[in-house]
């Protein structure tokens, strides 16, 4: 199954980056999916972890620079959009693993997700900007 099909199956009404009007929504959808999964795992385990808290906090806010780029960016390159879809899929798969993670695995997962979120922002910011 390709990344976009996977995402549309796992994330309710997954928007797409090719549609300019949907870019803010898809960003919010992915961050919400990840943040909710991590929050539920933290609650289940009663974990108090700074790395986990930082990632959950990060999931709650839009990177304004990346969204400004996305507002004016050209997302016509299949390779670039496919890369973002692959990162979104990796984020969703990592979030899915949170449900069965123990405290140690959850902290490691938070670090992994933090890196994926950063990588995703860089991929979005790589879009050629057309004002």
Secondary structure by P-SEA (a helix, b strand, c coil): ccaaaaaaaccccccccccccaaaaaaaaaaaaaaaaaaaaaaaaccccaaaaaaaaaaaccaaaaaaaaaccccccaaaaaaaaaaaaaaaaaaaacccccaaaaaaaaaaaaaaaaaaaaaaacccccc
